């Protein structure tokens, strides 16, 4: 069986790299695929593009393997049933929203209060436990996390979890880790885990890590000495003086050409003005009209309201 977690899929162009996870799963899977929560980056109001693409990918994966997905905290809206419950209608796919036992395997979707919700579970009846939960002692960067609502596992449990993107071992809990970076400057090892029939790690599949870098520079020439690979994404923060602002458009062009030549995707380019205490950095990013359009599409805003907002924006720009 193969374990993955925390895909955080979106329909944004800058997150296209995340969809490559399905091809990798098809290559390495052998019968059973488990995704331990956070299938998507947000809980609901997904576009038809994302939903249809997800159905196609899961259907293709389920032709040869059974696919089980735990509901993660990002898959759980504040009100109402989890959005992806409809995936249970796909042949070979299960979306788990309540604790479920399968022989000696216990499946535990995310719970805001596991101590209460899992109080009646007899953990001694299971060897494998798959969940999506933060436990006390898990680390993210320099932070040590706490969860005083967790339960105690039985001595014989082999516990694997999603939720923490950095692979690590915390007591009896093995965090699978995310298969790709989610945030800028994520530097963790990206992987899948393959388990044997006793829920022991048979092998780790390390994946090529597409990096999302934040580059802080003060001269265009510094980019040539930046260790960055084709396919990586970059946010560039360029520090310059107020006197240099007139040259900023030319600098932007040079940065864009550098990115094009090196196969780097620019997520944003920011101008940071030196010695300007009251200055708020402005992000020189996409066209304002494109930003508005993307926002309205993502939030499901109707055409009439979008046109009204576009008219206001055009008036402001003029």
C-alpha positions in Angstrom: 0.0 0.0 0.0 1.1 3.5 -0.7 0.6 6.5 1.6 0.5 10.2 0.5 -0.9 13.2 2.3 -1.6 16.9 2.0 -1.9 17.4 -1.7 -3.6 20.9 -1.3 -4.8 20.9 -4.9 -6.0 24.1 -6.5 -6.9 25.3 -10.0 -4.4 28.2 -9.9 -1.8 28.2 -12.7 1.0 28.7 -10.2 0.0 25.5 -8.4 -0.2 23.4 -11.6 2.9 21.4 -10.4 0.8 19.8 -7.6 -1.2 17.8 -10.1 1.8 15.8 -11.1 1.3 13.8 -7.9 -1.3 11.5 -9.7 1.2 10.4 -12.3 3.7 9.6 -9.6 1.0 7.6 -7.6 0.2 5.6 -10.7 3.8 4.7 -11.2 4.5 3.6 -7.6 1.1 2.3 -6.4 0.5 -1.4 -6.0 -3.1 -2.1 -5.2 -4.0 0.3 -2.4 -3.6 4.1 -2.3 -4.3 6.1 0.8 -4.3 10.0 0.8 -4.2 11.1 4.4 -6.2 14.3 4.2 -6.1 17.8 2.7 -6.9 16.8 -0.8 -7.6 20.4 -1.7 -6.3 23.7 -0.4 -9.7 25.0 0.6 -12.8 23.4 2.0 -15.5 24.2 -0.5 -16.7 26.5 -3.4 -14.4 24.8 -5.8 -14.5 25.6 -9.5 -15.9 23.1 -12.0 -12.4 23.0 -13.6 -10.9 21.7 -10.4 -13.7 19.3 -9.6 -13.8 17.7 -13.1 -10.1 17.4 -13.2 -10.0 15.8 -9.8 -12.7 13.3 -10.9 -10.7 12.4 -14.0 -7.5 11.8 -12.0 -9.1 9.8 -9.3 -11.1 7.7 -11.8 -7.9 6.9 -13.7 -6.1 6.0 -10.5 -9.0 3.8 -9.3 -9.0 1.7 -12.5 -6.1 -0.3 -11.1 -6.1 0.6 -7.4 -8.5 1.2 -4.6 -8.3 4.8 -3.4 -9.1 5.9 0.1 -9.0 9.6 1.1 -9.3 10.9 4.6 -11.1 14.1 5.2 -8.5 16.6 6.4 -9.0 20.0 8.1 -8.7 21.8 4.8 -11.4 19.5 3.4 -13.9 20.3 6.2 -16.1 23.4 5.9 -17.3 25.3 8.9 -20.9 24.4 8.2 -22.5 21.5 6.4 -21.1 18.2 5.1 -17.6 17.9 3.6 -17.6 19.0 0.0 -15.8 15.9 -1.3 -18.3 13.4 0.1 -19.6 12.9 -3.5 -16.3 11.1 -4.3 -17.8 8.1 -2.6 -19.9 7.7 -5.8 -16.8 7.0 -7.9 -16.0 3.3 -8.3 -13.0 2.3 -6.3 -12.8 5.6 -4.4 -13.7 6.2 -0.7 -13.8 9.5 1.0 -13.8 9.0 4.8 -15.6 11.5 7.0 -16.1 9.3 10.1 -13.8 6.9 12.0 -13.9 3.6 10.2 -12.3 0.2 10.9 -11.2 -2.1 8.1 -10.0 -5.3 9.7 -6.9 -4.4 11.6 -6.7 -0.9 10.0 -8.3 2.1 11.6 -9.1 5.2 9.5 -9.4 8.5 11.4 -10.4 11.7 9.4 -9.6 15.0 11.0 -11.3 15.9 14.2 -11.2 19.2 16.1 -11.7 17.2 19.3 -10.4 13.6 19.0 -10.4 13.1 22.8 -14.2 13.4 22.7 -14.9 12.0 19.3 -12.6 9.0 19.6 -13.3 8.2 23.2 -15.1 4.9 22.5 -12.6 3.5 20.1 -10.7 0.4 21.3 -7.2 1.1 19.8 -6.0 -2.3 20.9 -8.1 -3.9 18.2 -6.0 -2.3 15.4 -2.5 -2.6 14.2 -2.5 0.2 11.6 -3.9 3.7 12.3 -4.1 6.2 9.5 -5.2 9.7 10.4 -5.0 13.5 9.7 -4.1 15.2 13.0 -1.5 17.3 14.8 0.0 15.8 17.9 2.0 17.5 20.6 5.7 17.6 19.8 5.3 17.9 16.0 7.5 20.6 14.6 7.1 23.1 11.8 10.3 25.2 11.4 11.2 26.4 14.8 7.7 25.9 16.2 6.8 23.0 18.4 3.1 22.3 18.2 0.7 21.3 21.0 -2.6 19.4 20.9 -4.1 18.8 24.4 -7.2 17.1 22.8 -5.3 14.1 21.4 -5.8 10.5 22.6 -3.2 7.9 23.7 -2.6 5.1 21.2 -2.2 1.5 22.1 1.3 0.0 22.3 0.9 -2.1 19.1 -0.4 0.7 16.9 1.5 1.7 13.8 0.3 5.3 13.3 0.7 7.3 10.2 -0.6 10.8 9.7 -1.1 13.7 7.4 -1.5 17.4 8.4 2.2 18.2 9.1 3.9 18.7 5.8 7.4 18.0 7.1 8.3 14.3 7.4 9.1 13.4 11.0 8.6 10.9 13.8 6.8 12.1 16.9 6.4 9.2 19.4 4.4 6.5 17.7 3.2 8.8 14.9 5.0 8.9 11.6 4.2 12.0 9.5 4.2 11.0 5.8 4.9 14.6 4.7 3.6 16.4 1.6 4.6 15.2 -1.9 5.5 18.7 -3.0 6.2 22.2 -1.5 3.1 24.1 -0.5 4.4 27.4 0.7 7.4 29.6 -0.4 10.7 28.6 1.2 9.4 25.1 2.1 12.5 23.0 2.3 11.3 19.7 3.6 11.9 16.3 1.9 9.0 15.4 -0.4 8.0 11.8 -0.4 5.5 8.9 -0.4 5.7 5.9 1.9 5.1 2.3 0.8 4.1 -0.1 3.6 4.0 -3.8 3.8 1.1 -5.9 5.1 2.1 -5.4 8.7 2.1 -1.5 8.3 5.9 -1.3 8.5 7.7 1.0 6.1 8.9 -1.1 3.2 10.5 1.9 1.4 10.4 5.6 1.0 9.9 7.1 -2.4 11.6 10.5 -2.5 10.2 12.8 -5.1 12.0 15.6 -7.0 11.3 18.7 -5.0 10.2 21.7 -7.1 11.3 24.6 -5.0 9.4 27.8 -4.2 12.0 30.4 -3.4 11.9 33.8 -1.9 14.9 35.7 -3.3 15.9 39.0 -1.6 18.3 41.0 -3.8 19.5 44.5 -4.3 21.2 44.1 -7.7 20.1 42.3 -10.9 23.5 40.6 -11.2 22.8 38.7 -7.9 20.2 36.6 -9.8 23.0 35.0 -11.8 24.5 33.4 -8.7 21.2 32.2 -7.3 21.0 28.3 -7.1 17.6 27.8 -8.8 16.5 25.2 -11.2 14.2 25.2 -14.2 10.6 24.6 -13.1 11.1 26.4 -9.7 9.0 29.3 -8.6 10.3 32.5 -7.2 9.1 35.6 -5.4 11.7 38.3 -5.8 12.0 41.1 -3.3 14.2 43.9 -4.8 15.6 46.5 -2.4 16.3 49.9 -4.1 16.5 53.5 -3.1 13.8 56.1 -3.8 16.1 57.7 -6.4 16.2 54.4 -8.4 12.4 54.1 -8.7 12.5 55.7 -12.2 14.5 52.7 -13.3 12.1 50.2 -11.8 10.2 49.3 -15.0 13.5 48.4 -16.7 14.6 46.3 -13.7 11.3 44.4 -13.9 11.9 43.7 -17.5 15.4 42.4 -16.7 14.0 40.2 -14.0 11.4 38.8 -16.3 14.0 38.0 -19.0 16.2 36.3 -16.4 13.2 34.1 -15.3 12.4 33.3 -18.9 16.0 32.3 -19.7 16.2 30.1 -16.6 12.8 28.5 -16.9 11.7 30.0 -13.6 8.1 30.9 -12.9 7.8 34.3 -11.3 5.1 34.4 -8.6 5.7 38.1 -7.8 8.2 40.8 -7.9 8.3 43.4 -5.1 10.0 46.7 -4.8 11.3 47.4 -1.3 12.2 51.1 -0.9 15.2 51.8 1.3 15.0 54.3 4.2 11.3 54.8 3.8 9.7 54.1 7.2 6.2 55.0 6.1 6.4 53.0 2.9 4.4 49.8 2.5 6.0 47.4 -0.1 3.9 47.2 -3.2 3.7 44.0 -5.1 4.2 44.5 -8.9 2.4 41.4 -9.9 -0.4 40.5 -12.4 -2.6 43.0 -14.2 -5.3 44.4 -11.8 -8.0 43.3 -14.1 -6.7 39.8 -14.2 -6.5 39.7 -10.4 -10.1 40.9 -10.2 -11.2 38.3 -12.8 -9.4 35.4 -11.0 -10.8 36.5 -7.6 -14.4 36.6 -9.0 -14.0 33.2 -10.6 -12.6 31.7 -7.4 -15.3 33.1 -5.2 -18.1 32.3 -7.6 -19.1 35.9 -8.1 -21.8 36.4 -10.8 -21.2 38.2 -14.1 -23.3 41.2 -13.2 -21.4 42.0 -10.0 -18.1 41.3 -11.8 -18.9 43.8 -14.5 -19.8 46.4 -11.9 -16.5 45.8 -10.1 -14.6 46.0 -13.3 -16.2 49.3 -14.2 -15.2 50.7 -10.8 -11.6 49.4 -11.2 -11.3 50.9 -14.7 -12.5 54.2 -13.3 -9.9 54.1 -10.6 -7.1 53.2 -13.0 -8.0 56.0 -15.3 
